[in-house]
Amino acid sequence: MDGGARGRVSDDRSEWDPAFADGLIGAVVLVGITRHLPSGPEAEQFYGTVETVDPTKGITLELMGSRAGDRFRFPPDLSVFSEADPGSYRLRASGETVDDPDYLAVWEIFPPAD
């Protein structure tokens, strides 16, 4: 298995889709990242509003909640975004609740192959 980050493919958005990307601006996204480390997996969750989208620079979130004011940039991979079901989502580490986010974005990050 190659190292690096990869998202969960939710549909056929392997190519940059400008209409979908532009529609993300202003959307609230709940993010889950799992880093597969030699010591075991580490999970992180946070949420924010999509601020910018760019096919080469990626997607920038302005974070909310306990990380308000921070920014996070994704690679330009739209396949990780899936529509969130309506409801309340509780972040495990912080205990924060996110009501009715627009999208979920799930990433798994693997170490480089030896």
C-alpha positions in Angstrom: 0.0 0.0 0.0 1.3 3.4 -0.9 1.8 6.0 1.8 0.0 9.3 2.0 -3.5 10.6 2.5 -6.6 9.3 0.9 -10.2 10.0 1.3 -13.2 7.8 1.3 -14.7 7.8 -2.2 -18.4 8.7 -1.9 -19.1 8.9 -5.7 -17.3 9.5 -9.0 -15.7 12.9 -8.2 -12.2 11.7 -8.9 -11.8 14.7 -11.2 -12.2 18.3 -10.1 -15.8 19.3 -10.5 -16.0 23.1 -10.5 -19.7 23.2 -10.0 -19.6 20.9 -7.0 -16.5 22.7 -5.6 -18.1 26.1 -5.9 -21.2 24.8 -4.2 -19.1 23.8 -1.1 -18.3 27.5 -0.3 -20.2 28.4 2.8 -21.1 24.8 3.7 -20.5 23.4 7.2 -18.3 20.3 7.1 -17.6 17.8 9.9 -14.2 16.4 9.4 -12.8 13.0 10.6 -9.1 12.2 10.2 -7.5 8.9 11.1 -3.8 8.7 11.1 -2.5 5.2 11.0 0.7 5.3 13.0 3.1 2.5 14.0 1.8 2.9 17.6 -1.8 2.6 16.4 -4.5 4.7 14.9 -5.1 8.3 16.1 -8.4 10.0 15.3 -9.2 13.7 15.1 -12.5 15.5 14.5 -13.3 19.1 13.9 -15.7 21.2 11.9 -15.8 24.5 10.0 -17.2 26.4 7.0 -15.7 26.1 3.6 -13.9 29.4 2.8 -12.1 28.7 -0.5 -11.9 26.1 -3.1 -9.1 25.8 -5.7 -8.2 22.8 -8.0 -4.4 23.2 -7.2 -4.3 24.7 -3.7 -7.1 22.7 -2.2 -10.1 23.4 0.0 -9.8 25.7 3.0 -12.1 25.6 6.1 -12.5 28.3 8.6 -12.8 26.2 11.8 -15.5 26.6 14.4 -16.1 25.5 17.9 -13.1 24.9 20.1 -10.8 25.6 17.1 -12.6 28.8 16.0 -10.3 31.2 14.1 -8.0 28.4 12.9 -7.9 27.3 9.2 -7.4 23.9 7.8 -6.6 23.1 4.2 -7.5 19.8 2.4 -5.9 18.6 -0.7 -8.1 19.2 -3.8 -9.9 15.9 -3.5 -13.7 16.2 -3.7 -14.3 12.5 -3.3 -14.0 12.7 0.5 -17.2 14.9 0.8 -20.5 13.1 1.3 -23.8 14.8 2.3 -24.4 14.5 6.0 -27.7 13.1 7.3 -29.7 15.7 9.3 -29.1 15.5 13.0 -26.7 16.2 15.8 -23.1 14.9 15.7 -21.0 14.7 18.8 -17.2 15.1 18.5 -15.6 12.4 20.7 -12.6 14.2 22.0 -14.1 17.6 22.7 -17.7 16.7 23.4 -18.9 19.5 21.1 -22.1 18.9 19.2 -22.5 19.9 15.5 -26.2 20.3 14.4 -27.1 19.5 10.8 -23.7 19.9 9.0 -23.9 20.0 5.3 -21.1 17.5 4.6 -18.9 14.9 6.2 -15.3 14.6 5.1 -13.4 11.5 6.1 -9.6 11.1 5.6 -7.3 8.2 6.4 -3.6 8.9 6.4 -1.1 6.1 6.1 2.7 6.2 6.6 4.9 5.8 3.5 5.6 2.2 2.6 9.1 1.0 3.5 
